[in-house]
């Protein structure tokens, strides 16, 4: 699965969940929903601890390109790497938040591919984000 295709899939998943609402807050909420949908499907397969570890690794890798993902001070009642991402996305301009949202979910997809393989990851993504696959060929399958 190529990085650009993963980013496009992630952007579609976020856009479907943001619907027609604009702004960084809507994007942050949509990326949380997309993550929750992916977690709902992948957690029974790989376990919550593995998902948490992959999410932490995703944040570590994403902050290389988006250092502001770890520079903001989050409210004390939030914990874990994904709430940190959501909180930081809310503070950005919508275009920046959209780009970063696609990137972090694409990184997570790449980590899942490494962990469980591309065919299984594609099936998990199709189940978690069927709306994102509606108008496109799945990332692991090439159009003819």
N, C-alpha and C positions, 0 to 999 in steps of 0.2 A: 504494500500500500504506500503510495507516494505521499510525501509531506503535504504537497499542495492539495491533493484530493482529500486528505484527512482534514485539513483546515477548512476546505469548502463544505465538507459534510458537517463539521462542527458549527460553522456559521449558519448552515441551514437549520440545524437542530436548535440553535439559539434563536434564530429568526422566527421559527415556528412557535416557540414558547413566548417570545416577546410580542407576537402578533403585531398590531399596528401602533403600539405604545412606543414613544420615542424617549431618548435620554439614557444616560449611563445607569440610572437606577433601574430602569426597565431591563436593560441588558444584564445587569448584575443579577436581578431576580430570575431572568430567563436562563442564564448560565447555571444558576443554582438548581433550577428545575431540570435542566438537561443532565447535570451531574447526578441529581437524585434519581432520575430515570435510569441512568447507566448503573448507578450503585445498586438499585433495586434488582437489576437483572444479573449483574456480575458478582455481587456479594455472595449469593448462595453457591456460586460456582468456585470462587477463589477464597472466600472467607473475608470477614470484615477487617481483620488485622492485615491481610495482604492488600486489600483495597486502600486502607489507611496508609500503608507503606508506599504503595504506588502513588498515592495522592501527595504524600510528602516529597517524594522524588520528583514528581511533576512540578511542584512549587519550586524546588531547588533549581531544576533545569529552566523553568520559565523566568525566574528572576535574573538570569544572566542577560536576557534580552529586555526584560521589563523590571529593572531594579526597584521600581516603586511598589512592586507587589509585596515587598517585605519591609519597606521603610515606614509605612504608616502605622500609627499606634491604634490598635483595635480596642474596642470596649472589652473590659475584663471578663464579661460573661460569655464571650465567644471563645471557643477553643478549636484547635485543629487547623490544618492547612487550607481546606476549602473555604471555610468562613473568612479566613484572611484574604483570600483571592476575591471573594464577593465584596467584602468591605472596601478593598483597594479599587476594584472596578468602579464602584459607586462614586469615587472621587475624581474620576478621569473624564475627559471629553468623550462624547459618544463614539466618535470614530476610533479613538484610541482604545476605548473599552471593548468595542466590537472586535478589533484586530486582536487584542490580547485574549479575549474570551475564546476566539477560534484557536489561537495558538495553544492555550493551556489545555483545552480539550483534545487538540491534535496530539500534544505531547502525551497525554494520558492514553490515547488510542495506541500510540507507538509503544508505550510501555506495556500495555495489555498484549499487543502483538508479540513482543519479546517474551512475555510471561506465559501466554497460553496458545500462541500461534495465530496466524492470520485468518485461517478459515473459521476457527471458533470465535475470534474477536469480531469478525464480520457478522456472524450469526447473533452474537450478543448485541452488537450495535443495531442490527435490523430489528431486534425485539425491543430494545430500549428507545430507539428513535425512528419508528416506522415512517413518520411524517417527513423526516429528512431524506429518506430513500425514495419517496413517492415520485419525484421527477428526475431521478438520476440513477445511473447504474451503480450498484454497490462498489465501494472502493476496491475490493479485492477482485473484482471481475472486470474484464476489459470488454469494451464495446467492439462489435465487429462491423 
